[in-house]
Amino acid sequence: MNKIILFIGLMISSFSMAQDKTDSVTKVTDTINKPWKLSSLYGANGTQSAFINWNAGGRNNISLSGYVSASADYEQNRWKWDNDLSV
């Protein structure tokens, strides 16, 4: 009896994990035919320094810096166009 229940449970779980083949094929072909490739990288850094009861002096600091790098590249047939932005 336990083996039958285990077998039925495995059969049901195998059907529930199936994937549709048409979705994966269309996603791959959609990405191949696009002439534009977009990418970006960005970040932010922050620091803080605090001096309390500092005998020799000193200043409290707060600093924030950011970075952005983006590109848009076009390539189709004999045409190629590259755009880059870095700040």
PyMOL Python script that loads the backbone (N, CA, C, O; Angstrom):
from pymol import cmd

cmd.read_pdbstr("""\
ATOM      1  N   MET A   1       0.828  -1.194   0.000  1.00  0.00           N
ATOM      2  CA  MET A   1       0.000   0.000   0.000  1.00  0.00           C
ATOM      3  C   MET A   1       0.875   1.262   0.000  1.00  0.00           C
ATOM      4  O   MET A   1       0.596   2.220  -0.721  1.00  0.00           O
ATOM      5  N   ASN A   2       1.946   1.248   0.825  1.00  0.00           N
ATOM      6  CA  ASN A   2       2.829   2.414   0.878  1.00  0.00           C
ATOM      7  C   ASN A   2       3.560   2.615  -0.448  1.00  0.00           C
ATOM      8  O   ASN A   2       3.809   3.750  -0.854  1.00  0.00           O
ATOM      9  N   LYS A   3       3.906   1.515  -1.124  1.00  0.00           N
ATOM     10  CA  LYS A   3       4.588   1.632  -2.406  1.00  0.00           C
ATOM     11  C   LYS A   3       3.673   2.233  -3.465  1.00  0.00           C
ATOM     12  O   LYS A   3       4.131   2.992  -4.319  1.00  0.00           O
ATOM     13  N   ILE A   4       2.408   1.907  -3.422  1.00  0.00           N
ATOM     14  CA  ILE A   4       1.446   2.451  -4.390  1.00  0.00           C
ATOM     15  C   ILE A   4       1.274   3.948  -4.169  1.00  0.00           C
ATOM     16  O   ILE A   4       1.239   4.716  -5.130  1.00  0.00           O
ATOM     17  N   ILE A   5       1.167   4.365  -2.922  1.00  0.00           N
ATOM     18  CA  ILE A   5       1.015   5.793  -2.608  1.00  0.00           C
ATOM     19  C   ILE A   5       2.283   6.554  -3.016  1.00  0.00           C
ATOM     20  O   ILE A   5       2.198   7.658  -3.554  1.00  0.00           O
ATOM     21  N   LEU A   6       3.445   5.969  -2.762  1.00  0.00           N
ATOM     22  CA  LEU A   6       4.701   6.592  -3.161  1.00  0.00           C
ATOM     23  C   LEU A   6       4.788   6.715  -4.685  1.00  0.00           C
ATOM     24  O   LEU A   6       5.203   7.756  -5.194  1.00  0.00           O
ATOM     25  N   PHE A   7       4.408   5.681  -5.409  1.00  0.00           N
ATOM     26  CA  PHE A   7       4.431   5.701  -6.868  1.00  0.00           C
ATOM     27  C   PHE A   7       3.486   6.759  -7.421  1.00  0.00           C
ATOM     28  O   PHE A   7       3.850   7.489  -8.342  1.00  0.00           O
ATOM     29  N   ILE A   8       2.284   6.852  -6.875  1.00  0.00           N
ATOM     30  CA  ILE A   8       1.306   7.851  -7.329  1.00  0.00           C
ATOM     31  C   ILE A   8       1.823   9.260  -7.025  1.00  0.00           C
ATOM     32  O   ILE A   8       1.676  10.168  -7.844  1.00  0.00           O
ATOM     33  N   GLY A   9       2.420   9.438  -5.861  1.00  0.00           N
ATOM     34  CA  GLY A   9       2.977  10.750  -5.503  1.00  0.00           C
ATOM     35  C   GLY A   9       4.098  11.169  -6.434  1.00  0.00           C
ATOM     36  O   GLY A   9       4.173  12.336  -6.820  1.00  0.00           O
ATOM     37  N   LEU A  10       4.975  10.239  -6.805  1.00  0.00           N
ATOM     38  CA  LEU A  10       6.055  10.556  -7.747  1.00  0.00           C
ATOM     39  C   LEU A  10       5.526  10.878  -9.134  1.00  0.00           C
ATOM     40  O   LEU A  10       6.045  11.773  -9.801  1.00  0.00           O
ATOM     41  N   MET A  11       4.513  10.170  -9.572  1.00  0.00           N
ATOM     42  CA  MET A  11       3.923  10.443 -10.884  1.00  0.00           C
ATOM     43  C   MET A  11       3.267  11.822 -10.921  1.00  0.00           C
ATOM     44  O   MET A  11       3.408  12.542 -11.909  1.00  0.00           O
ATOM     45  N   ILE A  12       2.565  12.194  -9.877  1.00  0.00           N
ATOM     46  CA  ILE A  12       1.913  13.510  -9.826  1.00  0.00           C
ATOM     47  C   ILE A  12       2.965  14.615  -9.797  1.00  0.00           C
ATOM     48  O   ILE A  12       2.809  15.629 -10.477  1.00  0.00           O
ATOM     49  N   SER A  13       4.038  14.435  -9.015  1.00  0.00           N
ATOM     50  CA  SER A  13       5.060  15.473  -8.943  1.00  0.00           C
ATOM     51  C   SER A  13       5.834  15.610 -10.249  1.00  0.00           C
ATOM     52  O   SER A  13       6.290  16.706 -10.574  1.00  0.00           O
ATOM     53  N   SER A  14       5.994  14.532 -11.000  1.00  0.00           N
ATOM     54  CA  SER A  14       6.707  14.633 -12.280  1.00  0.00           C
ATOM     55  C   SER A  14       5.891  15.418 -13.306  1.00  0.00           C
ATOM     56  O   SER A  14       6.469  16.121 -14.135  1.00  0.00           O
ATOM     57  N   PHE A  15       4.579  15.314 -13.270  1.00  0.00           N
ATOM     58  CA  PHE A  15       3.753  16.077 -14.192  1.00  0.00           C
ATOM     59  C   PHE A  15       3.684  17.551 -13.797  1.00  0.00           C
ATOM     60  O   PHE A  15       3.531  18.405 -14.670  1.00  0.00           O
ATOM     61  N   SER A  16       3.790  17.865 -12.531  1.00  0.00           N
ATOM     62  CA  SER A  16       3.679  19.251 -12.101  1.00  0.00           C
ATOM     63  C   SER A  16       4.938  20.056 -12.394  1.00  0.00           C
ATOM     64  O   SER A  16       4.881  21.285 -12.345  1.00  0.00           O
ATOM     65  N   MET A  17       6.074  19.428 -12.695  1.00  0.00           N
ATOM     66  CA  MET A  17       7.316  20.141 -12.972  1.00  0.00           C
ATOM     67  C   MET A  17       7.609  20.267 -14.467  1.00  0.00           C
ATOM     68  O   MET A  17       8.691  20.729 -14.830  1.00  0.00           O
ATOM     69  N   ALA A  18       6.714  19.886 -15.316  1.00  0.00           N
ATOM     70  CA  ALA A  18       6.948  19.939 -16.759  1.00  0.00           C
ATOM     71  C   ALA A  18       6.934  21.383 -17.233  1.00  0.00           C
ATOM     72  O   ALA A  18       6.254  22.229 -16.652  1.00  0.00           O
ATOM     73  N   GLN A  19       7.699  21.667 -18.307  1.00  0.00           N
ATOM     74  CA  GLN A  19       7.768  23.000 -18.881  1.00  0.00           C
ATOM     75  C   GLN A  19       7.270  22.960 -20.311  1.00  0.00           C
ATOM     76  O   GLN A  19       7.393  21.951 -21.006  1.00  0.00           O
ATOM     77  N   ASP A  20       6.712  24.069 -20.731  1.00  0.00           N
ATOM     78  CA  ASP A  20       6.240  24.193 -22.096  1.00  0.00           C
ATOM     79  C   ASP A  20       7.416  24.534 -23.000  1.00  0.00           C
ATOM     80  O   ASP A  20       8.116  25.513 -22.741  1.00  0.00           O
ATOM     81  N   LYS A  21       7.655  23.758 -24.049  1.00  0.00           N
ATOM     82  CA  LYS A  21       8.811  23.948 -24.917  1.00  0.00           C
ATOM     83  C   LYS A  21       8.685  25.201 -25.782  1.00  0.00           C
ATOM     84  O   LYS A  21       9.707  25.792 -26.128  1.00  0.00           O
ATOM     85  N   THR A  22       7.503  25.619 -26.135  1.00  0.00           N
ATOM     86  CA  THR A  22       7.358  26.767 -27.020  1.00  0.00           C
ATOM     87  C   THR A  22       7.789  28.064 -26.349  1.00  0.00           C
ATOM     88  O   THR A  22       8.300  28.952 -27.030  1.00  0.00           O
ATOM     89  N   ASP A  23       7.604  28.208 -25.039  1.00  0.00           N
ATOM     90  CA  ASP A  23       8.005  29.434 -24.350  1.00  0.00           C
ATOM     91  C   ASP A  23       9.517  29.622 -24.393  1.00  0.00           C
ATOM     92  O   ASP A  23       9.991  30.724 -24.671  1.00  0.00           O
ATOM     93  N   SER A  24      10.276  28.574 -24.123  1.00  0.00           N
ATOM     94  CA  SER A  24      11.727  28.709 -24.102  1.00  0.00           C
ATOM     95  C   SER A  24      12.288  28.970 -25.492  1.00  0.00           C
ATOM     96  O   SER A  24      13.283  29.682 -25.626  1.00  0.00           O
ATOM     97  N   VAL A  25      11.676  28.414 -26.525  1.00  0.00           N
ATOM     98  CA  VAL A  25      12.159  28.626 -27.889  1.00  0.00           C
ATOM     99  C   VAL A  25      11.900  30.062 -28.322  1.00  0.00           C
ATOM    100  O   VAL A  25      12.773  30.672 -28.939  1.00  0.00           O
ATOM    101  N   THR A  26      10.735  30.622 -28.023  1.00  0.00           N
ATOM    102  CA  THR A  26      10.443  31.984 -28.443  1.00  0.00           C
ATOM    103  C   THR A  26      11.292  32.991 -27.683  1.00  0.00           C
ATOM    104  O   THR A  26      11.660  34.018 -28.254  1.00  0.00           O
ATOM    105  N   LYS A  27      11.617  32.744 -26.429  1.00  0.00           N
ATOM    106  CA  LYS A  27      12.454  33.667 -25.679  1.00  0.00           C
ATOM    107  C   LYS A  27      13.856  33.722 -26.276  1.00  0.00           C
ATOM    108  O   LYS A  27      14.440  34.802 -26.361  1.00  0.00           O
ATOM    109  N   VAL A  28      14.395  32.611 -26.681  1.00  0.00           N
ATOM    110  CA  VAL A  28      15.734  32.592 -27.266  1.00  0.00           C
ATOM    111  C   VAL A  28      15.738  33.297 -28.611  1.00  0.00           C
ATOM    112  O   VAL A  28      16.654  34.073 -28.883  1.00  0.00           O
ATOM    113  N   THR A  29      14.762  33.062 -29.451  1.00  0.00           N
ATOM    114  CA  THR A  29      14.736  33.698 -30.761  1.00  0.00           C
ATOM    115  C   THR A  29      14.467  35.191 -30.649  1.00  0.00           C
ATOM    116  O   THR A  29      14.947  35.954 -31.487  1.00  0.00           O
ATOM    117  N   ASP A  30      13.716  35.638 -29.643  1.00  0.00           N
ATOM    118  CA  ASP A  30      13.468  37.063 -29.467  1.00  0.00           C
ATOM    119  C   ASP A  30      14.750  37.809 -29.122  1.00  0.00           C
ATOM    120  O   ASP A  30      14.964  38.920 -29.609  1.00  0.00           O
ATOM    121  N   THR A  31      15.603  37.220 -28.293  1.00  0.00           N
ATOM    122  CA  THR A  31      16.834  37.901 -27.915  1.00  0.00           C
ATOM    123  C   THR A  31      17.862  37.898 -29.038  1.00  0.00           C
ATOM    124  O   THR A  31      18.711  38.788 -29.086  1.00  0.00           O
ATOM    125  N   ILE A  32      17.810  36.933 -29.931  1.00  0.00           N
ATOM    126  CA  ILE A  32      18.781  36.870 -31.027  1.00  0.00           C
ATOM    127  C   ILE A  32      18.476  37.943 -32.071  1.00  0.00           C
ATOM    128  O   ILE A  32      19.410  38.533 -32.614  1.00  0.00           O
ATOM    129  N   ASN A  33      17.216  38.214 -32.368  1.00  0.00           N
ATOM    130  CA  ASN A  33      16.841  39.114 -33.450  1.00  0.00           C
ATOM    131  C   ASN A  33      16.869  40.586 -33.074  1.00  0.00           C
ATOM    132  O   ASN A  33      16.660  41.424 -33.951  1.00  0.00           O
ATOM    133  N   LYS A  34      17.113  40.945 -31.830  1.00  0.00           N
ATOM    134  CA  LYS A  34      17.118  42.349 -31.435  1.00  0.00           C
ATOM    135  C   LYS A  34      18.469  42.977 -31.773  1.00  0.00           C
ATOM    136  O   LYS A  34      19.510  42.454 -31.374  1.00  0.00           O
ATOM    137  N   PRO A  35      18.464  44.093 -32.506  1.00  0.00           N
ATOM    138  CA  PRO A  35      19.737  44.709 -32.885  1.00  0.00           C
ATOM    139  C   PRO A  35      20.365  45.542 -31.761  1.00  0.00           C
ATOM    140  O   PRO A  35      21.575  45.767 -31.785  1.00  0.00           O
ATOM    141  N   TRP A  36      19.592  46.002 -30.789  1.00  0.00           N
ATOM    142  CA  TRP A  36      20.116  46.834 -29.699  1.00  0.00           C
ATOM    143  C   TRP A  36      20.510  45.975 -28.509  1.00  0.00           C
ATOM    144  O   TRP A  36      19.771  45.074 -28.113  1.00  0.00           O
ATOM    145  N   LYS A  37      21.673  46.255 -27.943  1.00  0.00           N
ATOM    146  CA  LYS A  37      22.121  45.621 -26.708  1.00  0.00           C
ATOM    147  C   LYS A  37      22.365  46.724 -25.685  1.00  0.00           C
ATOM    148  O   LYS A  37      23.235  47.574 -25.875  1.00  0.00           O
ATOM    149  N   LEU A  38      21.599  46.707 -24.608  1.00  0.00           N
ATOM    150  CA  LEU A  38      21.692  47.733 -23.576  1.00  0.00           C
ATOM    151  C   LEU A  38      22.313  47.143 -22.317  1.00  0.00           C
ATOM    152  O   LEU A  38      22.012  46.011 -21.938  1.00  0.00           O
ATOM    153  N   SER A  39      23.183  47.921 -21.670  1.00  0.00           N
ATOM    154  CA  SER A  39      23.758  47.483 -20.406  1.00  0.00           C
ATOM    155  C   SER A  39      24.059  48.703 -19.551  1.00  0.00           C
ATOM    156  O   SER A  39      24.295  49.795 -20.067  1.00  0.00           O
ATOM    157  N   SER A  40      24.047  48.503 -18.231  1.00  0.00           N
ATOM    158  CA  SER A  40      24.352  49.598 -17.318  1.00  0.00           C
ATOM    159  C   SER A  40      24.933  49.045 -16.026  1.00  0.00           C
ATOM    160  O   SER A  40      24.657  47.916 -15.621  1.00  0.00           O
ATOM    161  N   LEU A  41      25.744  49.881 -15.400  1.00  0.00           N
ATOM    162  CA  LEU A  41      26.364  49.560 -14.123  1.00  0.00           C
ATOM    163  C   LEU A  41      26.363  50.835 -13.304  1.00  0.00           C
ATOM    164  O   LEU A  41      26.792  51.883 -13.786  1.00  0.00           O
ATOM    165  N   TYR A  42      25.884  50.756 -12.061  1.00  0.00           N
ATOM    166  CA  TYR A  42      25.815  51.947 -11.232  1.00  0.00           C
ATOM    167  C   TYR A  42      26.030  51.573  -9.773  1.00  0.00           C
ATOM    168  O   TYR A  42      25.828  50.425  -9.378  1.00  0.00           O
ATOM    169  N   GLY A  43      26.439  52.549  -8.984  1.00  0.00           N
ATOM    170  CA  GLY A  43      26.679  52.292  -7.573  1.00  0.00           C
ATOM    171  C   GLY A  43      26.836  53.596  -6.806  1.00  0.00           C
ATOM    172  O   GLY A  43      27.000  54.664  -7.396  1.00  0.00           O
ATOM    173  N   ALA A  44      26.782  53.492  -5.489  1.00  0.00           N
ATOM    174  CA  ALA A  44      26.948  54.641  -4.603  1.00  0.00           C
ATOM    175  C   ALA A  44      27.747  54.208  -3.383  1.00  0.00           C
ATOM    176  O   ALA A  44      27.549  53.112  -2.857  1.00  0.00           O
ATOM    177  N   ASN A  45      28.647  55.072  -2.940  1.00  0.00           N
ATOM    178  CA  ASN A  45      29.465  54.815  -1.752  1.00  0.00           C
ATOM    179  C   ASN A  45      29.319  55.986  -0.798  1.00  0.00           C
ATOM    180  O   ASN A  45      29.227  57.137  -1.224  1.00  0.00           O
ATOM    181  N   GLY A  46      29.297  55.695   0.473  1.00  0.00           N
ATOM    182  CA  GLY A  46      29.207  56.743   1.477  1.00  0.00           C
ATOM    183  C   GLY A  46      30.130  56.462   2.651  1.00  0.00           C
ATOM    184  O   GLY A  46      30.332  55.309   3.032  1.00  0.00           O
ATOM    185  N   THR A  47      30.693  57.534   3.226  1.00  0.00           N
ATOM    186  CA  THR A  47      31.554  57.413   4.398  1.00  0.00           C
ATOM    187  C   THR A  47      31.214  58.508   5.400  1.00  0.00           C
ATOM    188  O   THR A  47      30.655  59.546   5.046  1.00  0.00           O
ATOM    189  N   GLN A  48      31.563  58.255   6.658  1.00  0.00           N
ATOM    190  CA  GLN A  48      31.353  59.231   7.715  1.00  0.00           C
ATOM    191  C   GLN A  48      32.486  59.105   8.717  1.00  0.00           C
ATOM    192  O   GLN A  48      32.879  57.998   9.086  1.00  0.00           O
ATOM    193  N   SER A  49      33.013  60.249   9.160  1.00  0.00           N
ATOM    194  CA  SER A  49      34.041  60.289  10.204  1.00  0.00           C
ATOM    195  C   SER A  49      33.588  61.272  11.269  1.00  0.00           C
ATOM    196  O   SER A  49      33.226  62.405  10.952  1.00  0.00           O
ATOM    197  N   ALA A  50      33.602  60.858  12.512  1.00  0.00           N
ATOM    198  CA  ALA A  50      33.187  61.730  13.611  1.00  0.00           C
ATOM    199  C   ALA A  50      34.264  61.714  14.694  1.00  0.00           C
ATOM    200  O   ALA A  50      34.710  60.648  15.120  1.00  0.00           O
ATOM    201  N   PHE A  51      34.680  62.909  15.139  1.00  0.00           N
ATOM    202  CA  PHE A  51      35.675  63.052  16.198  1.00  0.00           C
ATOM    203  C   PHE A  51      35.016  63.711  17.399  1.00  0.00           C
ATOM    204  O   PHE A  51      34.505  64.827  17.296  1.00  0.00           O
ATOM    205  N   ILE A  52      35.024  63.029  18.532  1.00  0.00           N
ATOM    206  CA  ILE A  52      34.434  63.557  19.763  1.00  0.00           C
ATOM    207  C   ILE A  52      35.550  63.704  20.785  1.00  0.00           C
ATOM    208  O   ILE A  52      36.335  62.779  20.995  1.00  0.00           O
ATOM    209  N   ASN A  53      35.620  64.884  21.426  1.00  0.00           N
ATOM    210  CA  ASN A  53      36.650  65.206  22.419  1.00  0.00           C
ATOM    211  C   ASN A  53      38.049  64.990  21.850  1.00  0.00           C
ATOM    212  O   ASN A  53      38.893  64.372  22.499  1.00  0.00           O
ATOM    213  N   TRP A  54      38.292  65.482  20.674  1.00  0.00           N
ATOM    214  CA  TRP A  54      39.578  65.345  20.004  1.00  0.00           C
ATOM    215  C   TRP A  54      40.453  66.520  20.445  1.00  0.00           C
ATOM    216  O   TRP A  54      40.127  67.670  20.154  1.00  0.00           O
ATOM    217  N   ASN A  55      41.547  66.250  21.135  1.00  0.00           N
ATOM    218  CA  ASN A  55      42.394  67.312  21.679  1.00  0.00           C
ATOM    219  C   ASN A  55      43.144  68.076  20.595  1.00  0.00           C
ATOM    220  O   ASN A  55      43.282  69.296  20.690  1.00  0.00           O
ATOM    221  N   ALA A  56      43.621  67.399  19.589  1.00  0.00           N
ATOM    222  CA  ALA A  56      44.424  68.053  18.557  1.00  0.00           C
ATOM    223  C   ALA A  56      43.566  68.704  17.475  1.00  0.00           C
ATOM    224  O   ALA A  56      44.113  69.281  16.535  1.00  0.00           O
ATOM    225  N   GLY A  57      42.295  68.634  17.575  1.00  0.00           N
ATOM    226  CA  GLY A  57      41.411  69.214  16.573  1.00  0.00           C
ATOM    227  C   GLY A  57      40.884  68.142  15.633  1.00  0.00           C
ATOM    228  O   GLY A  57      40.981  66.954  15.940  1.00  0.00           O
ATOM    229  N   GLY A  58      40.347  68.528  14.530  1.00  0.00           N
ATOM    230  CA  GLY A  58      39.791  67.594  13.567  1.00  0.00           C
ATOM    231  C   GLY A  58      38.425  68.062  13.107  1.00  0.00           C
ATOM    232  O   GLY A  58      37.821  68.935  13.729  1.00  0.00           O
ATOM    233  N   ARG A  59      37.948  67.502  12.050  1.00  0.00           N
ATOM    234  CA  ARG A  59      36.652  67.886  11.494  1.00  0.00           C
ATOM    235  C   ARG A  59      35.805  66.640  11.295  1.00  0.00           C
ATOM    236  O   ARG A  59      36.318  65.560  11.001  1.00  0.00           O
ATOM    237  N   ASN A  60      34.505  66.808  11.458  1.00  0.00           N
ATOM    238  CA  ASN A  60      33.567  65.734  11.151  1.00  0.00           C
ATOM    239  C   ASN A  60      33.289  65.750   9.645  1.00  0.00           C
ATOM    240  O   ASN A  60      33.098  66.814   9.057  1.00  0.00           O
ATOM    241  N   ASN A  61      33.266  64.572   9.029  1.00  0.00           N
ATOM    242  CA  ASN A  61      33.090  64.475   7.579  1.00  0.00           C
ATOM    243  C   ASN A  61      31.949  63.531   7.232  1.00  0.00           C
ATOM    244  O   ASN A  61      31.735  62.511   7.887  1.00  0.00           O
ATOM    245  N   ILE A  62      31.233  63.898   6.195  1.00  0.00           N
ATOM    246  CA  ILE A  62      30.264  63.002   5.561  1.00  0.00           C
ATOM    247  C   ILE A  62      30.521  63.103   4.056  1.00  0.00           C
ATOM    248  O   ILE A  62      30.576  64.203   3.505  1.00  0.00           O
ATOM    249  N   SER A  63      30.677  61.970   3.403  1.00  0.00           N
ATOM    250  CA  SER A  63      30.994  61.954   1.975  1.00  0.00           C
ATOM    251  C   SER A  63      30.095  60.953   1.264  1.00  0.00           C
ATOM    252  O   SER A  63      29.802  59.881   1.794  1.00  0.00           O
ATOM    253  N   LEU A  64      29.661  61.309   0.059  1.00  0.00           N
ATOM    254  CA  LEU A  64      28.849  60.435  -0.775  1.00  0.00           C
ATOM    255  C   LEU A  64      29.347  60.554  -2.215  1.00  0.00           C
ATOM    256  O   LEU A  64      29.476  61.659  -2.740  1.00  0.00           O
ATOM    257  N   SER A  65      29.621  59.437  -2.840  1.00  0.00           N
ATOM    258  CA  SER A  65      30.052  59.451  -4.245  1.00  0.00           C
ATOM    259  C   SER A  65      29.259  58.414  -5.022  1.00  0.00           C
ATOM    260  O   SER A  65      28.825  57.403  -4.469  1.00  0.00           O
ATOM    261  N   GLY A  66      29.076  58.674  -6.298  1.00  0.00           N
ATOM    262  CA  GLY A  66      28.301  57.775  -7.144  1.00  0.00           C
ATOM    263  C   GLY A  66      29.013  57.497  -8.449  1.00  0.00           C
ATOM    264  O   GLY A  66      29.914  58.236  -8.846  1.00  0.00           O
ATOM    265  N   TYR A  67      28.605  56.425  -9.116  1.00  0.00           N
ATOM    266  CA  TYR A  67      29.214  55.994 -10.369  1.00  0.00           C
ATOM    267  C   TYR A  67      28.127  55.443 -11.282  1.00  0.00           C
ATOM    268  O   TYR A  67      27.289  54.648 -10.858  1.00  0.00           O
ATOM    269  N   VAL A  68      28.153  55.874 -12.534  1.00  0.00           N
ATOM    270  CA  VAL A  68      27.209  55.372 -13.533  1.00  0.00           C
ATOM    271  C   VAL A  68      27.987  55.080 -14.820  1.00  0.00           C
ATOM    272  O   VAL A  68      28.764  55.910 -15.292  1.00  0.00           O
ATOM    273  N   SER A  69      27.767  53.905 -15.367  1.00  0.00           N
ATOM    274  CA  SER A  69      28.346  53.537 -16.653  1.00  0.00           C
ATOM    275  C   SER A  69      27.264  52.813 -17.449  1.00  0.00           C
ATOM    276  O   SER A  69      26.714  51.811 -16.992  1.00  0.00           O
ATOM    277  N   ALA A  70      26.965  53.322 -18.632  1.00  0.00           N
ATOM    278  CA  ALA A  70      25.900  52.733 -19.451  1.00  0.00           C
ATOM    279  C   ALA A  70      26.369  52.655 -20.898  1.00  0.00           C
ATOM    280  O   ALA A  70      27.204  53.443 -21.343  1.00  0.00           O
ATOM    281  N   SER A  71      25.815  51.688 -21.617  1.00  0.00           N
ATOM    282  CA  SER A  71      26.140  51.563 -23.038  1.00  0.00           C
ATOM    283  C   SER A  71      24.920  51.069 -23.802  1.00  0.00           C
ATOM    284  O   SER A  71      24.098  50.313 -23.284  1.00  0.00           O
ATOM    285  N   ALA A  72      24.828  51.519 -25.046  1.00  0.00           N
ATOM    286  CA  ALA A  72      23.791  51.077 -25.972  1.00  0.00           C
ATOM    287  C   ALA A  72      24.478  50.798 -27.302  1.00  0.00           C
ATOM    288  O   ALA A  72      25.010  51.710 -27.933  1.00  0.00           O
ATOM    289  N   ASP A  73      24.468  49.555 -27.721  1.00  0.00           N
ATOM    290  CA  ASP A  73      25.158  49.147 -28.936  1.00  0.00           C
ATOM    291  C   ASP A  73      24.149  48.621 -29.948  1.00  0.00           C
ATOM    292  O   ASP A  73      23.265  47.830 -29.619  1.00  0.00           O
ATOM    293  N   TYR A  74      24.303  49.079 -31.182  1.00  0.00           N
ATOM    294  CA  TYR A  74      23.421  48.666 -32.271  1.00  0.00           C
ATOM    295  C   TYR A  74      24.258  47.923 -33.307  1.00  0.00           C
ATOM    296  O   TYR A  74      25.310  48.402 -33.730  1.00  0.00           O
ATOM    297  N   GLU A  75      23.783  46.760 -33.705  1.00  0.00           N
ATOM    298  CA  GLU A  75      24.478  46.008 -34.745  1.00  0.00           C
ATOM    299  C   GLU A  75      23.458  45.204 -35.543  1.00  0.00           C
ATOM    300  O   GLU A  75      22.770  44.334 -35.009  1.00  0.00           O
ATOM    301  N   GLN A  76      23.376  45.515 -36.831  1.00  0.00           N
ATOM    302  CA  GLN A  76      22.480  44.784 -37.716  1.00  0.00           C
ATOM    303  C   GLN A  76      23.015  44.912 -39.146  1.00  0.00           C
ATOM    304  O   GLN A  76      23.343  46.006 -39.606  1.00  0.00           O
ATOM    305  N   ASN A  77      23.093  43.792 -39.824  1.00  0.00           N
ATOM    306  CA  ASN A  77      23.640  43.721 -41.173  1.00  0.00           C
ATOM    307  C   ASN A  77      25.052  44.303 -41.203  1.00  0.00           C
ATOM    308  O   ASN A  77      25.943  43.782 -40.532  1.00  0.00           O
ATOM    309  N   ARG A  78      25.272  45.375 -41.970  1.00  0.00           N
ATOM    310  CA  ARG A  78      26.593  45.976 -42.053  1.00  0.00           C
ATOM    311  C   ARG A  78      26.736  47.191 -41.154  1.00  0.00           C
ATOM    312  O   ARG A  78      27.788  47.830 -41.171  1.00  0.00           O
ATOM    313  N   TRP A  79      25.731  47.534 -40.374  1.00  0.00           N
ATOM    314  CA  TRP A  79      25.753  48.741 -39.554  1.00  0.00           C
ATOM    315  C   TRP A  79      26.112  48.405 -38.120  1.00  0.00           C
ATOM    316  O   TRP A  79      25.639  47.419 -37.554  1.00  0.00           O
ATOM    317  N   LYS A  80      26.962  49.248 -37.542  1.00  0.00           N
ATOM    318  CA  LYS A  80      27.340  49.080 -36.134  1.00  0.00           C
ATOM    319  C   LYS A  80      27.494  50.462 -35.505  1.00  0.00           C
ATOM    320  O   LYS A  80      28.171  51.332 -36.052  1.00  0.00           O
ATOM    321  N   TRP A  81      26.853  50.656 -34.340  1.00  0.00           N
ATOM    322  CA  TRP A  81      26.878  51.943 -33.660  1.00  0.00           C
ATOM    323  C   TRP A  81      27.063  51.660 -32.174  1.00  0.00           C
ATOM    324  O   TRP A  81      26.294  50.896 -31.591  1.00  0.00           O
ATOM    325  N   ASP A  82      28.083  52.272 -31.550  1.00  0.00           N
ATOM    326  CA  ASP A  82      28.367  52.075 -30.129  1.00  0.00           C
ATOM    327  C   ASP A  82      28.205  53.401 -29.385  1.00  0.00           C
ATOM    328  O   ASP A  82      28.741  54.425 -29.806  1.00  0.00           O
ATOM    329  N   ASN A  83      27.462  53.373 -28.274  1.00  0.00           N
ATOM    330  CA  ASN A  83      27.274  54.542 -27.419  1.00  0.00           C
ATOM    331  C   ASN A  83      27.709  54.176 -26.011  1.00  0.00           C
ATOM    332  O   ASN A  83      27.328  53.124 -25.498  1.00  0.00           O
ATOM    333  N   ASP A  84      28.505  55.037 -25.379  1.00  0.00           N
ATOM    334  CA  ASP A  84      28.963  54.820 -23.999  1.00  0.00           C
ATOM    335  C   ASP A  84      28.765  56.090 -23.191  1.00  0.00           C
ATOM    336  O   ASP A  84      28.935  57.199 -23.697  1.00  0.00           O
ATOM    337  N   LEU A  85      28.400  55.910 -21.921  1.00  0.00           N
ATOM    338  CA  LEU A  85      28.247  57.022 -20.985  1.00  0.00           C
ATOM    339  C   LEU A  85      28.875  56.612 -19.669  1.00  0.00           C
ATOM    340  O   LEU A  85      28.529  55.572 -19.108  1.00  0.00           O
ATOM    341  N   SER A  86      29.799  57.425 -19.172  1.00  0.00           N
ATOM    342  CA  SER A  86      30.426  57.183 -17.880  1.00  0.00           C
ATOM    343  C   SER A  86      30.421  58.489 -17.087  1.00  0.00           C
ATOM    344  O   SER A  86      30.903  59.518 -17.560  1.00  0.00           O
ATOM    345  N   VAL A  87      29.870  58.431 -15.875  1.00  0.00           N
ATOM    346  CA  VAL A  87      29.821  59.600 -14.998  1.00  0.00           C
ATOM    347  C   VAL A  87      30.353  59.222 -13.652  1.00  0.00           C
ATOM    348  O   VAL A  87      30.405  60.059 -12.751  1.00  0.00           O
TER     349      VAL A  87
END
""", "prot")
cmd.dss("prot")
cmd.show_as("cartoon", "prot")
cmd.util.cbc("prot")
cmd.orient("prot")
